[in-house]
Amino acid sequence: MNPDFKGKDEGHTKEQENQSKHIRKNGKETVYRIADLISKILTPQLISLMVVIIFAFMSPIGTGPLLNPLQCFLLGIAFIVVLPISPVLVAFVRGKVDIWVSSRRSRTFFFILAILIYFIGAAIFLCEKSIIMYVISLTYAFVTLAVALINLKWKISVHTAGISGPSTALVYVYGLIALFSIALIVLVIWSRVKLKAHTTGQAIAGAIVAIFVTIGVYVFTYPFWDLGFWLKVLLQNLFIIF
C-alpha cells in the first residue's frame, strides 16, 4: 500500500471521529438546553397560575354564592401562587438559597410556611363557600405536607409534585378534555432527570405522591354526589370521543 494513501486514509478517519464527537457533544448540549427550558417554563408557579385562572373563570360548578370569578382569581393568586413562594424569593434575593432550594435540609422551613398559607387560603374559600377554590387550595396544602414529610428523609421532587397535583385536579374536574396536562408531568419528569436535579425515582415519586394525594382530597371534598355535575362531565367526554 502506498504510504501516502495510508496516511491520508488515517487522517480522514480521525477527522470523521472528531466530527462524530462534535455532533454527539452538540446533540447532548441541545438536549440539555431543551430540558432546562422545559424545567424553567413548566414551573409549579406557572401551573398554579393556570389552574387558578381555569378554576376561577371556567369552573363547572361556579365560584359560589359570595365570590365572583374575579374575586376568586385575586384570592387564588395571593394564596396559591404568590404568597407560598414569596419566602423562597426573599431568601434567594438575599443569597440564602438558590431559586430551586436544592438543599434538602433548607426546604423544611419553606414547606411549613407554604402549608400554613395554603390552609389559610382554603379556610377563606370555605368561609366564602367557593368549593372549587377551597378544594384546590386544600389539595396544595396536603400535597405540600406529604412532600415535606418525605423530604425529611429523602429529596423527593417538588417540581414534579407541583405539576402532577394540579394536572390531576384538572383531569378529575374536567375529564378527558384536560388529559393533555398529563403530558406535562412526563415532560417535567424527563427534564428534571436529564438535568440531574433528581434521580428517576425521586422525580417519579414526586408525581405519584401528588397524584394520589390529589385524588384523595377530591374524592372526599369535591361534590361527587351531584348527579347533574357528573352527567355533564360524562356528556363532555363522550362529545370529545365521538
matplotlib code that plots the C-alpha trace (Angstrom):
import matplotlib.pyplot as plt

x = [0.0, 1.1, 2.3, 0.9, -2.5, -2.4, -1.6, -4.5, -6.9, -5.9, -6.2, -9.7, -10.7, -9.6, -11.4, -14.6, -14.2, -13.7, -16.8, -18.8, -17.6, -18.5, -22.0, -22.6, -21.4, -23.7, -26.6, -26.1, -25.9, -29.1, -31.0, -29.7, -30.9, -34.3, -34.6, -33.5, -36.1, -38.9, -37.9, -37.9, -41.1, -43.2, -42.6, -45.1, -45.8, -46.8, -49.0, -50.7, -51.4, -53.0, -55.1, -56.3, -57.3, -59.2, -61.0, -61.9, -63.2, -64.3, -65.5, -68.1, -69.8, -69.4, -67.5, -70.1, -72.8, -70.5, -67.5, -67.4, -64.8, -62.5, -62.5, -61.7, -58.9, -57.4, -57.6, -56.2, -53.3, -52.5, -52.9, -52.0, -49.5, -47.7, -47.6, -46.4, -43.3, -42.6, -40.3, -38.2, -37.8, -36.8, -34.2, -33.0, -32.5, -30.7, -28.4, -29.5, -30.7, -30.7, -34.0, -34.8, -33.8, -31.7, -30.5, -32.9, -32.4, -33.2, -36.6, -38.4, -38.8, -40.3, -42.6, -44.0, -44.8, -46.3, -48.5, -49.8, -50.6, -52.4, -54.5, -55.4, -56.4, -58.5, -60.2, -61.0, -62.5, -64.5, -65.9, -66.8, -68.5, -66.3, -65.9, -63.9, -61.2, -61.4, -60.7, -57.7, -56.2, -56.7, -55.1, -52.0, -51.8, -51.9, -49.6, -47.1, -47.5, -46.9, -43.8, -42.5, -42.7, -40.9, -38.3, -37.2, -35.5, -35.4, -35.1, -38.3, -39.0, -41.1, -41.1, -42.8, -45.2, -46.1, -47.0, -48.7, -51.2, -52.8, -52.8, -54.6, -57.1, -57.8, -58.5, -60.6, -62.8, -62.9, -62.3, -60.7, -60.7, -57.9, -55.9, -53.2, -52.0, -50.7, -48.1, -46.7, -46.0, -44.0, -42.0, -41.1, -40.0, -37.8, -36.3, -35.6, -33.8, -31.9, -30.7, -29.6, -31.6, -33.2, -32.9, -35.5, -37.0, -37.2, -38.9, -41.4, -42.1, -42.9, -45.5, -47.0, -47.4, -49.1, -51.4, -52.7, -53.0, -54.9, -57.3, -57.8, -58.6, -61.0, -62.8, -63.6, -64.2, -65.4, -69.2, -69.1, -72.6, -74.0, -75.5, -76.1, -72.4, -71.2, -73.7, -72.4, -68.8, -69.8, -71.5, -68.5, -66.2, -68.5, -68.6, -64.7, -64.6, -67.1]
y = [0.0, 3.5, 5.2, 8.5, 6.9, 5.2, 8.5, 10.2, 7.4, 7.6, 11.3, 11.1, 8.5, 10.8, 13.7, 11.6, 10.6, 14.2, 15.2, 12.4, 13.5, 17.1, 16.1, 14.0, 16.8, 19.3, 16.8, 16.5, 20.2, 20.7, 18.0, 19.7, 23.1, 21.7, 20.0, 23.2, 25.2, 22.8, 22.9, 26.7, 27.1, 24.4, 25.6, 24.8, 28.6, 28.8, 25.8, 27.1, 30.3, 28.4, 26.4, 29.5, 31.1, 28.0, 27.3, 30.9, 31.8, 28.4, 26.4, 23.8, 24.3, 28.1, 30.0, 30.0, 32.5, 35.0, 35.4, 36.3, 34.8, 37.9, 37.8, 34.1, 34.8, 37.5, 35.5, 32.4, 34.5, 35.6, 32.3, 29.7, 31.5, 34.4, 34.1, 30.4, 31.1, 34.6, 33.4, 31.5, 34.5, 36.7, 34.1, 33.8, 37.6, 37.7, 34.9, 32.4, 29.7, 29.0, 29.5, 25.8, 25.4, 22.4, 21.7, 19.2, 20.5, 24.0, 23.1, 22.3, 25.9, 27.0, 24.0, 24.9, 28.5, 27.3, 24.8, 27.4, 29.8, 27.1, 26.2, 29.9, 30.2, 27.1, 28.4, 31.7, 30.0, 27.6, 30.5, 32.2, 29.0, 28.7, 25.0, 24.9, 27.1, 25.6, 22.1, 23.1, 25.1, 22.2, 19.9, 22.2, 22.1, 18.3, 17.7, 20.1, 18.4, 14.9, 16.1, 17.9, 14.8, 12.7, 15.4, 15.0, 11.7, 11.8, 14.5, 13.9, 16.2, 19.2, 20.2, 17.1, 17.1, 20.8, 19.8, 16.5, 17.7, 20.5, 18.3, 15.6, 18.1, 19.4, 15.8, 15.0, 18.1, 18.4, 14.8, 13.9, 17.4, 18.1, 14.9, 16.9, 18.1, 14.5, 15.0, 17.9, 15.5, 13.3, 16.2, 17.6, 14.2, 13.8, 17.3, 17.0, 13.7, 14.9, 18.0, 15.6, 17.7, 14.4, 10.7, 9.0, 7.6, 11.0, 12.6, 9.8, 9.6, 13.3, 12.8, 9.7, 11.2, 14.3, 12.3, 10.1, 12.9, 15.0, 12.2, 11.5, 15.2, 15.4, 12.2, 13.4, 17.1, 17.7, 17.4, 13.9, 13.4, 15.9, 13.6, 16.6, 17.5, 14.0, 13.7, 17.0, 15.7, 12.4, 14.2, 16.4, 13.4, 11.5, 14.6, 14.5, 10.8, 10.9]
z = [0.0, -0.8, 2.4, 1.3, 0.7, 4.0, 5.8, 4.0, 5.0, 8.6, 8.6, 7.1, 9.7, 12.6, 11.0, 10.9, 14.5, 15.5, 13.6, 15.3, 18.7, 17.9, 16.7, 19.8, 22.0, 20.3, 20.5, 24.2, 24.7, 22.7, 24.8, 28.0, 26.8, 25.9, 29.3, 31.0, 29.0, 30.0, 33.6, 33.6, 31.7, 33.4, 36.9, 39.7, 40.0, 36.3, 36.5, 39.7, 37.9, 35.0, 37.4, 39.3, 36.1, 34.8, 38.1, 38.8, 35.3, 33.9, 36.9, 36.0, 39.4, 39.6, 42.3, 45.0, 46.1, 47.7, 45.4, 41.7, 39.4, 39.6, 43.4, 43.3, 40.9, 43.0, 46.2, 44.3, 43.0, 46.6, 48.5, 45.8, 43.5, 45.2, 48.9, 49.2, 47.0, 48.4, 51.3, 48.8, 46.6, 49.6, 50.7, 47.1, 46.7, 50.0, 48.7, 51.4, 48.9, 45.2, 43.3, 43.4, 47.1, 46.1, 49.6, 51.2, 54.7, 53.7, 52.4, 55.6, 56.8, 53.4, 53.3, 56.7, 55.6, 52.3, 54.1, 56.5, 53.6, 51.7, 54.7, 55.4, 51.7, 52.0, 55.1, 53.4, 50.4, 52.6, 54.6, 51.3, 50.1, 47.0, 46.7, 43.5, 45.0, 48.5, 47.2, 45.1, 48.0, 50.3, 47.7, 47.6, 51.4, 51.7, 48.7, 50.2, 53.6, 52.1, 50.2, 53.3, 55.4, 52.8, 52.3, 55.9, 54.9, 51.1, 48.5, 46.6, 43.6, 44.5, 40.8, 39.6, 42.6, 41.8, 38.2, 38.9, 41.6, 39.6, 36.4, 38.3, 39.6, 36.1, 34.8, 37.9, 37.4, 33.6, 32.4, 29.1, 27.9, 30.4, 29.6, 27.8, 31.2, 31.9, 29.1, 31.2, 34.0, 31.7, 30.3, 33.7, 35.0, 31.9, 32.3, 36.0, 35.5, 32.4, 34.3, 37.1, 39.6, 40.8, 40.2, 38.2, 41.4, 43.1, 40.1, 39.6, 43.4, 43.4, 40.7, 42.3, 45.7, 44.3, 42.1, 44.9, 47.5, 45.0, 44.1, 47.9, 48.6, 45.7, 46.5, 50.0, 49.4, 45.8, 45.1, 43.7, 45.0, 42.4, 39.7, 37.4, 37.6, 36.7, 33.8, 32.4, 32.7, 31.0, 28.1, 27.6, 27.5, 25.1, 22.9, 22.8, 22.0, 19.2]

ax = plt.figure().add_subplot(projection="3d")
ax.plot(x, y, z, "-o")
ax.set_aspect("equal")
plt.show()
